[in-house]
Amino acid sequence: MRLKLTLFFLLLASFTYSQGEALELTMNLNTISETHAAVQSDNLFTTSRSYIETGIGLELTTRKAHWKLFTNIGLINGGSISNRIGDLYLASGIDAQNTFRMQNLWLGYENEKQNFQIRIGNQAVDDLFMVSNRSNFFIHGAAAYVFTFSMNAPQWPVASLGISSSLKLSNTQTLSFGIYGSDPEVTNESINTNGFQLRRSYTGTLKIIEWQTTRESNLFKLGFFSDNNRFGFYEGLTSSLNALYLIREGLLTSPSSRTEVSYHFGFSHAFNNQTAPINYDLRGAVFARPTEWKKEVTFALGYFYPHVNQDYLENLNIRSESFAELSASLPLNKNATIQLSTQYIQGAGAIEGVNSDPSFLGVLRFYYSL
């Protein structure tokens, strides 16, 4: 929920220039705290982690346009359960290097009819593409994403210089496209420790286009992306990364049912099978929400499988990883939510033969927003 603050000591955050024109300063605050416990072979690991983020926007509304200058700043701190169990895809969605960072800094424009918008500046590709509300429900970091996606592209918590745009084709259909700087020095947190870099050149460019249609509780996304960085291990056998993805979500029960049951299904496939790090992935989940309970409690069970290229498994001496998650979310009030999660991770920690046993992970998450 957005918290709108009037700051008289700095500037008047909301005031009228003339009829139909207004300048407004908006801020939101999100905090996530997690406690983890994992069992792997005979080992027990416990960690805790927190993420505090504030988003700040300066918005100018005129008769014919809406302009927005936006940035977000976050503090990540605590132990990494992913590092402890060797999870390749991050067992927690807030797992990143401990640091204070600014991620996005972009200028956005929306026309009078609100059917076209464009953003220019440092931004993350997952702000607009791939992610859905249902896939974003899970605590495991990779559950919300397309596994075949380029490892060089800017995703939370990093960003790169880019341009993204959305066009509403109708009340139910939207076409979005974007171009982003793609570079391992940007996405590798060991190099880009603060998540934010102003760069004039990148090793490659990521191009992405996505068509989305929504109708009541149903969602369908169809997207394509291309990264012209070179992928592959062998000289003479490298290529760019090109992949197609789709997401389908909807209700399985009637709106009058005592329990609302919905589903999420995702699939992606890389066209460069010999050089792509991941050839394809399958993602599926079922959600249940009792409609007669006083609290809007949601239960979810999901399974996520990426098919890793055999050459990458052999050259990096790893095993392919898949995972399942059972999660329940309980809102305490309009600002606070508690979420419980149990994960079964097959293949985590199997780097250089360290461990081939599955991992069992329990997570308690507290979420608070203003």
Contacts in CASP RR format, 6 or more apart in sequence:
PFRMAT RR
TARGET T0000
AUTHOR 0000-0000-0000
METHOD contacts of the structure
MODEL  1
MRLKLTLFFLLLASFTYSQGEALELTMNLNTISETHAAVQSDNLFTTSRS
YIETGIGLELTTRKAHWKLFTNIGLINGGSISNRIGDLYLASGIDAQNTF
RMQNLWLGYENEKQNFQIRIGNQAVDDLFMVSNRSNFFIHGAAAYVFTFS
MNAPQWPVASLGISSSLKLSNTQTLSFGIYGSDPEVTNESINTNGFQLRR
SYTGTLKIIEWQTTRESNLFKLGFFSDNNRFGFYEGLTSSLNALYLIREG
LLTSPSSRTEVSYHFGFSHAFNNQTAPINYDLRGAVFARPTEWKKEVTFA
LGYFYPHVNQDYLENLNIRSESFAELSASLPLNKNATIQLSTQYIQGAGA
IEGVNSDPSFLGVLRFYYSL
1 28 0 8 1.000
1 334 0 8 1.000
1 335 0 8 1.000
1 369 0 8 1.000
1 370 0 8 1.000
2 26 0 8 1.000
2 27 0 8 1.000
2 28 0 8 1.000
3 27 0 8 1.000
3 28 0 8 1.000
3 29 0 8 1.000
3 370 0 8 1.000
4 13 0 8 1.000
4 14 0 8 1.000
4 24 0 8 1.000
4 25 0 8 1.000
4 26 0 8 1.000
4 27 0 8 1.000
5 13 0 8 1.000
5 25 0 8 1.000
5 27 0 8 1.000
6 12 0 8 1.000
6 13 0 8 1.000
6 14 0 8 1.000
7 13 0 8 1.000
7 25 0 8 1.000
11 25 0 8 1.000
12 23 0 8 1.000
13 23 0 8 1.000
13 24 0 8 1.000
13 25 0 8 1.000
14 22 0 8 1.000
14 23 0 8 1.000
14 24 0 8 1.000
14 25 0 8 1.000
15 22 0 8 1.000
15 23 0 8 1.000
16 22 0 8 1.000
17 23 0 8 1.000
20 61 0 8 1.000
20 62 0 8 1.000
20 63 0 8 1.000
21 60 0 8 1.000
21 61 0 8 1.000
21 62 0 8 1.000
21 63 0 8 1.000
22 60 0 8 1.000
22 61 0 8 1.000
23 58 0 8 1.000
23 59 0 8 1.000
23 60 0 8 1.000
23 61 0 8 1.000
24 58 0 8 1.000
24 59 0 8 1.000
24 60 0 8 1.000
24 61 0 8 1.000
25 56 0 8 1.000
25 57 0 8 1.000
25 58 0 8 1.000
25 59 0 8 1.000
26 56 0 8 1.000
26 57 0 8 1.000
26 58 0 8 1.000
26 59 0 8 1.000
27 54 0 8 1.000
27 55 0 8 1.000
27 56 0 8 1.000
27 57 0 8 1.000
28 54 0 8 1.000
28 55 0 8 1.000
28 369 0 8 1.000
28 370 0 8 1.000
29 52 0 8 1.000
29 53 0 8 1.000
29 54 0 8 1.000
29 55 0 8 1.000
29 369 0 8 1.000
29 370 0 8 1.000
30 51 0 8 1.000
30 52 0 8 1.000
30 53 0 8 1.000
30 54 0 8 1.000
30 367 0 8 1.000
30 368 0 8 1.000
30 369 0 8 1.000
30 370 0 8 1.000
31 50 0 8 1.000
31 51 0 8 1.000
31 52 0 8 1.000
31 53 0 8 1.000
31 367 0 8 1.000
31 368 0 8 1.000
31 369 0 8 1.000
32 50 0 8 1.000
32 51 0 8 1.000
32 94 0 8 1.000
32 365 0 8 1.000
32 366 0 8 1.000
32 367 0 8 1.000
33 48 0 8 1.000
33 49 0 8 1.000
33 50 0 8 1.000
33 365 0 8 1.000
33 366 0 8 1.000
34 48 0 8 1.000
34 49 0 8 1.000
34 50 0 8 1.000
34 92 0 8 1.000
34 94 0 8 1.000
34 139 0 8 1.000
34 363 0 8 1.000
34 364 0 8 1.000
34 365 0 8 1.000
34 366 0 8 1.000
35 46 0 8 1.000
35 47 0 8 1.000
35 48 0 8 1.000
35 363 0 8 1.000
35 364 0 8 1.000
36 45 0 8 1.000
36 46 0 8 1.000
36 47 0 8 1.000
36 48 0 8 1.000
36 49 0 8 1.000
36 81 0 8 1.000
36 91 0 8 1.000
36 92 0 8 1.000
36 361 0 8 1.000
36 362 0 8 1.000
36 363 0 8 1.000
37 44 0 8 1.000
37 45 0 8 1.000
37 46 0 8 1.000
37 361 0 8 1.000
37 362 0 8 1.000
38 44 0 8 1.000
38 45 0 8 1.000
38 46 0 8 1.000
38 81 0 8 1.000
38 84 0 8 1.000
38 85 0 8 1.000
38 91 0 8 1.000
38 359 0 8 1.000
38 360 0 8 1.000
38 361 0 8 1.000
38 362 0 8 1.000
39 45 0 8 1.000
39 359 0 8 1.000
39 360 0 8 1.000
39 361 0 8 1.000
40 85 0 8 1.000
40 348 0 8 1.000
40 349 0 8 1.000
40 355 0 8 1.000
40 357 0 8 1.000
40 358 0 8 1.000
40 359 0 8 1.000
40 360 0 8 1.000
41 355 0 8 1.000
41 357 0 8 1.000
45 81 0 8 1.000
45 84 0 8 1.000
45 85 0 8 1.000
47 78 0 8 1.000
47 79 0 8 1.000
47 80 0 8 1.000
47 81 0 8 1.000
47 84 0 8 1.000
48 78 0 8 1.000
48 79 0 8 1.000
49 76 0 8 1.000
49 77 0 8 1.000
49 78 0 8 1.000
49 79 0 8 1.000
49 80 0 8 1.000
49 81 0 8 1.000
49 92 0 8 1.000
49 94 0 8 1.000
49 95 0 8 1.000
50 75 0 8 1.000
50 76 0 8 1.000
50 77 0 8 1.000
50 78 0 8 1.000
50 94 0 8 1.000
51 74 0 8 1.000
51 75 0 8 1.000
51 76 0 8 1.000
51 77 0 8 1.000
51 94 0 8 1.000
52 74 0 8 1.000
52 75 0 8 1.000
53 72 0 8 1.000
53 73 0 8 1.000
53 74 0 8 1.000
53 75 0 8 1.000
54 72 0 8 1.000
54 73 0 8 1.000
54 74 0 8 1.000
55 70 0 8 1.000
55 71 0 8 1.000
55 72 0 8 1.000
55 73 0 8 1.000
56 70 0 8 1.000
56 71 0 8 1.000
56 72 0 8 1.000
56 73 0 8 1.000
57 68 0 8 1.000
57 69 0 8 1.000
57 70 0 8 1.000
57 71 0 8 1.000
58 68 0 8 1.000
58 69 0 8 1.000
58 70 0 8 1.000
59 66 0 8 1.000
59 67 0 8 1.000
59 68 0 8 1.000
59 69 0 8 1.000
60 66 0 8 1.000
60 67 0 8 1.000
60 68 0 8 1.000
61 67 0 8 1.000
63 112 0 8 1.000
64 111 0 8 1.000
64 112 0 8 1.000
65 109 0 8 1.000
65 110 0 8 1.000
65 111 0 8 1.000
65 112 0 8 1.000
66 109 0 8 1.000
66 110 0 8 1.000
66 111 0 8 1.000
66 114 0 8 1.000
67 107 0 8 1.000
67 108 0 8 1.000
67 109 0 8 1.000
67 110 0 8 1.000
68 107 0 8 1.000
68 108 0 8 1.000
68 109 0 8 1.000
68 110 0 8 1.000
69 106 0 8 1.000
69 107 0 8 1.000
69 108 0 8 1.000
70 104 0 8 1.000
70 105 0 8 1.000
70 106 0 8 1.000
70 107 0 8 1.000
70 108 0 8 1.000
71 102 0 8 1.000
71 103 0 8 1.000
71 104 0 8 1.000
71 105 0 8 1.000
71 106 0 8 1.000
72 102 0 8 1.000
72 103 0 8 1.000
72 104 0 8 1.000
73 100 0 8 1.000
73 101 0 8 1.000
73 102 0 8 1.000
73 103 0 8 1.000
74 100 0 8 1.000
74 101 0 8 1.000
74 102 0 8 1.000
74 103 0 8 1.000
75 99 0 8 1.000
75 100 0 8 1.000
75 101 0 8 1.000
76 94 0 8 1.000
76 96 0 8 1.000
76 97 0 8 1.000
76 98 0 8 1.000
76 99 0 8 1.000
76 101 0 8 1.000
76 157 0 8 1.000
77 98 0 8 1.000
78 98 0 8 1.000
79 98 0 8 1.000
80 92 0 8 1.000
80 95 0 8 1.000
81 87 0 8 1.000
81 91 0 8 1.000
81 92 0 8 1.000
81 95 0 8 1.000
81 361 0 8 1.000
81 363 0 8 1.000
82 90 0 8 1.000
82 91 0 8 1.000
82 92 0 8 1.000
82 95 0 8 1.000
85 91 0 8 1.000
85 345 0 8 1.000
85 348 0 8 1.000
85 349 0 8 1.000
85 359 0 8 1.000
85 361 0 8 1.000
86 348 0 8 1.000
86 349 0 8 1.000
86 351 0 8 1.000
86 354 0 8 1.000
87 321 0 8 1.000
87 345 0 8 1.000
87 348 0 8 1.000
87 349 0 8 1.000
87 359 0 8 1.000
88 318 0 8 1.000
88 321 0 8 1.000
88 348 0 8 1.000
88 349 0 8 1.000
89 140 0 8 1.000
89 141 0 8 1.000
89 142 0 8 1.000
89 147 0 8 1.000
89 306 0 8 1.000
89 321 0 8 1.000
89 323 0 8 1.000
90 140 0 8 1.000
90 141 0 8 1.000
90 142 0 8 1.000
91 139 0 8 1.000
91 140 0 8 1.000
91 141 0 8 1.000
91 323 0 8 1.000
91 343 0 8 1.000
91 345 0 8 1.000
91 348 0 8 1.000
91 361 0 8 1.000
91 363 0 8 1.000
92 139 0 8 1.000
92 140 0 8 1.000
92 141 0 8 1.000
92 363 0 8 1.000
93 139 0 8 1.000
93 140 0 8 1.000
93 141 0 8 1.000
95 141 0 8 1.000
96 156 0 8 1.000
96 157 0 8 1.000
96 189 0 8 1.000
97 189 0 8 1.000
97 190 0 8 1.000
97 193 0 8 1.000
99 193 0 8 1.000
99 194 0 8 1.000
99 195 0 8 1.000
100 194 0 8 1.000
101 157 0 8 1.000
101 194 0 8 1.000
101 195 0 8 1.000
101 196 0 8 1.000
102 194 0 8 1.000
102 195 0 8 1.000
102 196 0 8 1.000
103 122 0 8 1.000
103 124 0 8 1.000
103 156 0 8 1.000
103 157 0 8 1.000
103 158 0 8 1.000
103 159 0 8 1.000
103 195 0 8 1.000
103 196 0 8 1.000
104 122 0 8 1.000
104 123 0 8 1.000
104 124 0 8 1.000
104 127 0 8 1.000
104 159 0 8 1.000
105 121 0 8 1.000
105 122 0 8 1.000
105 159 0 8 1.000
105 196 0 8 1.000
106 119 0 8 1.000
106 120 0 8 1.000
106 121 0 8 1.000
106 122 0 8 1.000
106 123 0 8 1.000
107 119 0 8 1.000
107 120 0 8 1.000
107 121 0 8 1.000
108 117 0 8 1.000
108 118 0 8 1.000
108 119 0 8 1.000
108 120 0 8 1.000
109 117 0 8 1.000
109 118 0 8 1.000
109 119 0 8 1.000
110 116 0 8 1.000
110 117 0 8 1.000
111 117 0 8 1.000
114 168 0 8 1.000
115 167 0 8 1.000
115 168 0 8 1.000
116 165 0 8 1.000
116 166 0 8 1.000
116 167 0 8 1.000
116 168 0 8 1.000
117 165 0 8 1.000
117 166 0 8 1.000
118 163 0 8 1.000
118 164 0 8 1.000
118 165 0 8 1.000
119 128 0 8 1.000
119 163 0 8 1.000
119 164 0 8 1.000
119 165 0 8 1.000
120 162 0 8 1.000
120 163 0 8 1.000
121 161 0 8 1.000
121 162 0 8 1.000
121 163 0 8 1.000
122 159 0 8 1.000
122 160 0 8 1.000
122 161 0 8 1.000
122 162 0 8 1.000
122 196 0 8 1.000
122 197 0 8 1.000
122 198 0 8 1.000
123 154 0 8 1.000
123 159 0 8 1.000
123 160 0 8 1.000
123 162 0 8 1.000
123 164 0 8 1.000
123 180 0 8 1.000
124 154 0 8 1.000
124 155 0 8 1.000
124 156 0 8 1.000
124 158 0 8 1.000
124 159 0 8 1.000
125 153 0 8 1.000
125 154 0 8 1.000
125 155 0 8 1.000
125 164 0 8 1.000
125 178 0 8 1.000
125 180 0 8 1.000
125 206 0 8 1.000
125 208 0 8 1.000
126 144 0 8 1.000
126 145 0 8 1.000
126 155 0 8 1.000
126 156 0 8 1.000
127 164 0 8 1.000
128 164 0 8 1.000
128 166 0 8 1.000
128 176 0 8 1.000
128 178 0 8 1.000
128 210 0 8 1.000
129 176 0 8 1.000
129 178 0 8 1.000
129 208 0 8 1.000
129 210 0 8 1.000
129 223 0 8 1.000
129 225 0 8 1.000
130 144 0 8 1.000
130 145 0 8 1.000
130 146 0 8 1.000
130 149 0 8 1.000
130 210 0 8 1.000
130 221 0 8 1.000
130 245 0 8 1.000
130 247 0 8 1.000
131 144 0 8 1.000
131 145 0 8 1.000
132 144 0 8 1.000
132 219 0 8 1.000
132 221 0 8 1.000
132 247 0 8 1.000
132 249 0 8 1.000
132 264 0 8 1.000
134 219 0 8 1.000
134 249 0 8 1.000
134 262 0 8 1.000
134 264 0 8 1.000
134 285 0 8 1.000
134 287 0 8 1.000
134 300 0 8 1.000
135 143 0 8 1.000
135 144 0 8 1.000
135 145 0 8 1.000
135 247 0 8 1.000
135 264 0 8 1.000
135 266 0 8 1.000
135 283 0 8 1.000
135 285 0 8 1.000
136 143 0 8 1.000
136 144 0 8 1.000
137 143 0 8 1.000
137 285 0 8 1.000
137 287 0 8 1.000
137 298 0 8 1.000
137 300 0 8 1.000
137 327 0 8 1.000
137 329 0 8 1.000
138 144 0 8 1.000
138 285 0 8 1.000
138 300 0 8 1.000
138 302 0 8 1.000
138 325 0 8 1.000
138 327 0 8 1.000
138 341 0 8 1.000
139 325 0 8 1.000
139 327 0 8 1.000
139 339 0 8 1.000
139 341 0 8 1.000
139 343 0 8 1.000
139 363 0 8 1.000
139 365 0 8 1.000
140 304 0 8 1.000
140 323 0 8 1.000
140 325 0 8 1.000
140 341 0 8 1.000
140 343 0 8 1.000
142 304 0 8 1.000
142 306 0 8 1.000
142 323 0 8 1.000
143 283 0 8 1.000
143 285 0 8 1.000
143 302 0 8 1.000
143 304 0 8 1.000
143 325 0 8 1.000
145 155 0 8 1.000
146 243 0 8 1.000
146 245 0 8 1.000
146 268 0 8 1.000
146 281 0 8 1.000
147 268 0 8 1.000
147 278 0 8 1.000
147 281 0 8 1.000
147 283 0 8 1.000
147 304 0 8 1.000
147 306 0 8 1.000
148 241 0 8 1.000
148 243 0 8 1.000
148 245 0 8 1.000
148 268 0 8 1.000
148 269 0 8 1.000
148 270 0 8 1.000
148 276 0 8 1.000
148 277 0 8 1.000
148 278 0 8 1.000
148 279 0 8 1.000
148 280 0 8 1.000
148 281 0 8 1.000
148 306 0 8 1.000
149 155 0 8 1.000
149 225 0 8 1.000
149 243 0 8 1.000
149 245 0 8 1.000
149 268 0 8 1.000
150 182 0 8 1.000
150 206 0 8 1.000
150 225 0 8 1.000
150 227 0 8 1.000
150 229 0 8 1.000
150 241 0 8 1.000
151 184 0 8 1.000
151 187 0 8 1.000
151 277 0 8 1.000
152 182 0 8 1.000
152 183 0 8 1.000
152 184 0 8 1.000
152 186 0 8 1.000
152 187 0 8 1.000
152 203 0 8 1.000
152 204 0 8 1.000
152 206 0 8 1.000
152 227 0 8 1.000
152 229 0 8 1.000
153 160 0 8 1.000
153 180 0 8 1.000
153 181 0 8 1.000
153 182 0 8 1.000
153 187 0 8 1.000
153 206 0 8 1.000
153 225 0 8 1.000
153 227 0 8 1.000
154 160 0 8 1.000
154 180 0 8 1.000
154 181 0 8 1.000
154 182 0 8 1.000
154 186 0 8 1.000
154 187 0 8 1.000
154 206 0 8 1.000
155 187 0 8 1.000
157 189 0 8 1.000
157 195 0 8 1.000
158 186 0 8 1.000
158 187 0 8 1.000
158 189 0 8 1.000
158 192 0 8 1.000
158 195 0 8 1.000
158 196 0 8 1.000
159 186 0 8 1.000
159 195 0 8 1.000
159 196 0 8 1.000
160 180 0 8 1.000
160 181 0 8 1.000
160 182 0 8 1.000
160 183 0 8 1.000
160 186 0 8 1.000
160 197 0 8 1.000
160 199 0 8 1.000
160 202 0 8 1.000
161 180 0 8 1.000
161 181 0 8 1.000
161 198 0 8 1.000
161 199 0 8 1.000
161 202 0 8 1.000
162 178 0 8 1.000
162 179 0 8 1.000
162 180 0 8 1.000
162 181 0 8 1.000
163 178 0 8 1.000
163 179 0 8 1.000
164 176 0 8 1.000
164 177 0 8 1.000
164 178 0 8 1.000
164 179 0 8 1.000
164 180 0 8 1.000
165 176 0 8 1.000
165 177 0 8 1.000
165 178 0 8 1.000
166 174 0 8 1.000
166 175 0 8 1.000
166 176 0 8 1.000
167 174 0 8 1.000
167 175 0 8 1.000
167 176 0 8 1.000
168 174 0 8 1.000
169 175 0 8 1.000
172 213 0 8 1.000
172 214 0 8 1.000
172 215 0 8 1.000
173 211 0 8 1.000
173 212 0 8 1.000
173 213 0 8 1.000
174 211 0 8 1.000
174 212 0 8 1.000
174 213 0 8 1.000
174 214 0 8 1.000
175 209 0 8 1.000
175 210 0 8 1.000
175 211 0 8 1.000
175 212 0 8 1.000
176 209 0 8 1.000
176 210 0 8 1.000
176 211 0 8 1.000
176 212 0 8 1.000
177 207 0 8 1.000
177 208 0 8 1.000
177 209 0 8 1.000
177 210 0 8 1.000
178 207 0 8 1.000
178 208 0 8 1.000
178 209 0 8 1.000
179 205 0 8 1.000
179 206 0 8 1.000
179 207 0 8 1.000
179 208 0 8 1.000
180 205 0 8 1.000
180 206 0 8 1.000
180 208 0 8 1.000
181 199 0 8 1.000
181 202 0 8 1.000
181 204 0 8 1.000
181 205 0 8 1.000
181 206 0 8 1.000
182 202 0 8 1.000
182 203 0 8 1.000
182 204 0 8 1.000
182 205 0 8 1.000
182 206 0 8 1.000
182 227 0 8 1.000
182 228 0 8 1.000
182 229 0 8 1.000
183 199 0 8 1.000
183 202 0 8 1.000
183 203 0 8 1.000
183 204 0 8 1.000
183 229 0 8 1.000
184 191 0 8 1.000
184 203 0 8 1.000
184 229 0 8 1.000
185 191 0 8 1.000
185 192 0 8 1.000
185 197 0 8 1.000
185 203 0 8 1.000
186 192 0 8 1.000
186 195 0 8 1.000
186 197 0 8 1.000
186 199 0 8 1.000
186 202 0 8 1.000
189 195 0 8 1.000
203 229 0 8 1.000
204 227 0 8 1.000
204 228 0 8 1.000
204 229 0 8 1.000
205 227 0 8 1.000
205 228 0 8 1.000
206 225 0 8 1.000
206 226 0 8 1.000
206 227 0 8 1.000
207 225 0 8 1.000
207 226 0 8 1.000
207 227 0 8 1.000
208 223 0 8 1.000
208 224 0 8 1.000
208 225 0 8 1.000
208 226 0 8 1.000
209 223 0 8 1.000
209 224 0 8 1.000
209 225 0 8 1.000
210 221 0 8 1.000
210 222 0 8 1.000
210 223 0 8 1.000
210 224 0 8 1.000
211 221 0 8 1.000
211 222 0 8 1.000
211 223 0 8 1.000
212 219 0 8 1.000
212 220 0 8 1.000
212 221 0 8 1.000
212 222 0 8 1.000
213 219 0 8 1.000
213 220 0 8 1.000
214 220 0 8 1.000
216 251 0 8 1.000
217 249 0 8 1.000
217 250 0 8 1.000
217 251 0 8 1.000
217 262 0 8 1.000
218 249 0 8 1.000
218 250 0 8 1.000
218 251 0 8 1.000
219 247 0 8 1.000
219 248 0 8 1.000
219 249 0 8 1.000
219 250 0 8 1.000
220 246 0 8 1.000
220 247 0 8 1.000
220 248 0 8 1.000
220 249 0 8 1.000
221 245 0 8 1.000
221 246 0 8 1.000
221 247 0 8 1.000
221 248 0 8 1.000
222 244 0 8 1.000
222 245 0 8 1.000
222 246 0 8 1.000
223 244 0 8 1.000
223 245 0 8 1.000
223 246 0 8 1.000
224 242 0 8 1.000
224 243 0 8 1.000
224 244 0 8 1.000
224 245 0 8 1.000
225 241 0 8 1.000
225 242 0 8 1.000
225 243 0 8 1.000
225 245 0 8 1.000
226 240 0 8 1.000
226 241 0 8 1.000
226 242 0 8 1.000
227 240 0 8 1.000
227 241 0 8 1.000
227 242 0 8 1.000
228 240 0 8 1.000
229 240 0 8 1.000
229 241 0 8 1.000
230 238 0 8 1.000
230 239 0 8 1.000
230 240 0 8 1.000
231 238 0 8 1.000
231 239 0 8 1.000
231 240 0 8 1.000
231 241 0 8 1.000
231 272 0 8 1.000
231 275 0 8 1.000
231 276 0 8 1.000
231 277 0 8 1.000
232 238 0 8 1.000
232 239 0 8 1.000
232 274 0 8 1.000
232 275 0 8 1.000
232 311 0 8 1.000
233 311 0 8 1.000
233 312 0 8 1.000
233 315 0 8 1.000
234 311 0 8 1.000
237 274 0 8 1.000
237 275 0 8 1.000
238 275 0 8 1.000
239 272 0 8 1.000
239 274 0 8 1.000
239 275 0 8 1.000
240 272 0 8 1.000
241 270 0 8 1.000
241 272 0 8 1.000
241 275 0 8 1.000
241 276 0 8 1.000
241 277 0 8 1.000
242 270 0 8 1.000
242 271 0 8 1.000
242 272 0 8 1.000
243 268 0 8 1.000
243 269 0 8 1.000
243 270 0 8 1.000
243 271 0 8 1.000
243 276 0 8 1.000
244 268 0 8 1.000
244 269 0 8 1.000
244 271 0 8 1.000
245 266 0 8 1.000
245 267 0 8 1.000
245 268 0 8 1.000
245 269 0 8 1.000
246 266 0 8 1.000
246 267 0 8 1.000
246 268 0 8 1.000
247 264 0 8 1.000
247 265 0 8 1.000
247 266 0 8 1.000
248 263 0 8 1.000
248 264 0 8 1.000
248 265 0 8 1.000
248 266 0 8 1.000
249 262 0 8 1.000
249 263 0 8 1.000
249 264 0 8 1.000
249 265 0 8 1.000
250 262 0 8 1.000
250 263 0 8 1.000
251 260 0 8 1.000
251 261 0 8 1.000
251 262 0 8 1.000
252 261 0 8 1.000
252 262 0 8 1.000
252 263 0 8 1.000
252 286 0 8 1.000
253 259 0 8 1.000
253 260 0 8 1.000
253 261 0 8 1.000
257 291 0 8 1.000
258 290 0 8 1.000
258 291 0 8 1.000
258 292 0 8 1.000
259 288 0 8 1.000
259 289 0 8 1.000
259 290 0 8 1.000
259 291 0 8 1.000
260 287 0 8 1.000
260 288 0 8 1.000
260 289 0 8 1.000
260 290 0 8 1.000
260 291 0 8 1.000
261 286 0 8 1.000
261 287 0 8 1.000
261 288 0 8 1.000
261 289 0 8 1.000
262 286 0 8 1.000
262 287 0 8 1.000
262 289 0 8 1.000
263 284 0 8 1.000
263 285 0 8 1.000
263 286 0 8 1.000
263 287 0 8 1.000
264 283 0 8 1.000
264 284 0 8 1.000
264 285 0 8 1.000
264 286 0 8 1.000
264 287 0 8 1.000
264 302 0 8 1.000
265 283 0 8 1.000
265 284 0 8 1.000
265 285 0 8 1.000
266 281 0 8 1.000
266 282 0 8 1.000
266 283 0 8 1.000
266 284 0 8 1.000
267 280 0 8 1.000
267 281 0 8 1.000
267 282 0 8 1.000
267 283 0 8 1.000
268 280 0 8 1.000
268 281 0 8 1.000
269 279 0 8 1.000
269 280 0 8 1.000
270 276 0 8 1.000
270 278 0 8 1.000
270 279 0 8 1.000
270 280 0 8 1.000
273 279 0 8 1.000
273 309 0 8 1.000
274 309 0 8 1.000
274 311 0 8 1.000
275 309 0 8 1.000
276 309 0 8 1.000
277 308 0 8 1.000
277 309 0 8 1.000
277 312 0 8 1.000
278 306 0 8 1.000
278 307 0 8 1.000
278 308 0 8 1.000
278 309 0 8 1.000
279 307 0 8 1.000
279 308 0 8 1.000
279 309 0 8 1.000
280 306 0 8 1.000
280 307 0 8 1.000
281 304 0 8 1.000
281 305 0 8 1.000
281 306 0 8 1.000
281 307 0 8 1.000
282 304 0 8 1.000
282 305 0 8 1.000
283 302 0 8 1.000
283 303 0 8 1.000
283 304 0 8 1.000
283 305 0 8 1.000
284 302 0 8 1.000
284 303 0 8 1.000
284 304 0 8 1.000
285 300 0 8 1.000
285 301 0 8 1.000
285 302 0 8 1.000
285 303 0 8 1.000
286 300 0 8 1.000
286 301 0 8 1.000
286 302 0 8 1.000
287 298 0 8 1.000
287 299 0 8 1.000
287 300 0 8 1.000
288 298 0 8 1.000
288 299 0 8 1.000
288 300 0 8 1.000
289 296 0 8 1.000
289 297 0 8 1.000
289 298 0 8 1.000
289 299 0 8 1.000
290 297 0 8 1.000
295 330 0 8 1.000
295 331 0 8 1.000
296 331 0 8 1.000
297 328 0 8 1.000
297 329 0 8 1.000
297 330 0 8 1.000
297 331 0 8 1.000
298 328 0 8 1.000
298 329 0 8 1.000
299 326 0 8 1.000
299 327 0 8 1.000
299 328 0 8 1.000
300 325 0 8 1.000
300 326 0 8 1.000
300 327 0 8 1.000
300 328 0 8 1.000
300 329 0 8 1.000
301 324 0 8 1.000
301 325 0 8 1.000
301 326 0 8 1.000
301 327 0 8 1.000
302 324 0 8 1.000
302 325 0 8 1.000
302 326 0 8 1.000
303 322 0 8 1.000
303 323 0 8 1.000
303 324 0 8 1.000
304 322 0 8 1.000
304 323 0 8 1.000
304 324 0 8 1.000
304 325 0 8 1.000
305 322 0 8 1.000
306 320 0 8 1.000
306 321 0 8 1.000
306 322 0 8 1.000
307 320 0 8 1.000
308 318 0 8 1.000
308 320 0 8 1.000
308 321 0 8 1.000
312 318 0 8 1.000
313 319 0 8 1.000
313 320 0 8 1.000
316 351 0 8 1.000
317 351 0 8 1.000
317 352 0 8 1.000
317 353 0 8 1.000
318 350 0 8 1.000
318 351 0 8 1.000
319 347 0 8 1.000
319 350 0 8 1.000
319 356 0 8 1.000
320 347 0 8 1.000
321 345 0 8 1.000
321 346 0 8 1.000
321 347 0 8 1.000
321 348 0 8 1.000
321 350 0 8 1.000
322 345 0 8 1.000
322 346 0 8 1.000
322 347 0 8 1.000
323 343 0 8 1.000
323 344 0 8 1.000
323 345 0 8 1.000
323 346 0 8 1.000
323 348 0 8 1.000
324 343 0 8 1.000
324 344 0 8 1.000
325 341 0 8 1.000
325 342 0 8 1.000
325 343 0 8 1.000
325 344 0 8 1.000
326 341 0 8 1.000
326 342 0 8 1.000
326 343 0 8 1.000
327 339 0 8 1.000
327 340 0 8 1.000
327 341 0 8 1.000
327 342 0 8 1.000
328 339 0 8 1.000
328 340 0 8 1.000
328 341 0 8 1.000
329 337 0 8 1.000
329 338 0 8 1.000
329 339 0 8 1.000
330 337 0 8 1.000
330 338 0 8 1.000
330 339 0 8 1.000
330 340 0 8 1.000
331 337 0 8 1.000
332 338 0 8 1.000
335 368 0 8 1.000
335 369 0 8 1.000
335 370 0 8 1.000
336 366 0 8 1.000
336 367 0 8 1.000
336 368 0 8 1.000
337 366 0 8 1.000
337 367 0 8 1.000
337 368 0 8 1.000
338 364 0 8 1.000
338 365 0 8 1.000
338 366 0 8 1.000
338 367 0 8 1.000
339 363 0 8 1.000
339 364 0 8 1.000
339 365 0 8 1.000
339 366 0 8 1.000
339 367 0 8 1.000
340 362 0 8 1.000
340 363 0 8 1.000
340 364 0 8 1.000
340 365 0 8 1.000
341 361 0 8 1.000
341 362 0 8 1.000
341 363 0 8 1.000
341 364 0 8 1.000
341 365 0 8 1.000
342 360 0 8 1.000
342 361 0 8 1.000
342 362 0 8 1.000
342 363 0 8 1.000
343 359 0 8 1.000
343 360 0 8 1.000
343 361 0 8 1.000
343 362 0 8 1.000
343 363 0 8 1.000
344 358 0 8 1.000
344 359 0 8 1.000
344 360 0 8 1.000
344 361 0 8 1.000
345 358 0 8 1.000
345 359 0 8 1.000
345 360 0 8 1.000
345 361 0 8 1.000
346 358 0 8 1.000
347 355 0 8 1.000
347 356 0 8 1.000
347 358 0 8 1.000
347 359 0 8 1.000
348 355 0 8 1.000
348 358 0 8 1.000
348 359 0 8 1.000
349 355 0 8 1.000
349 359 0 8 1.000
350 356 0 8 1.000
END
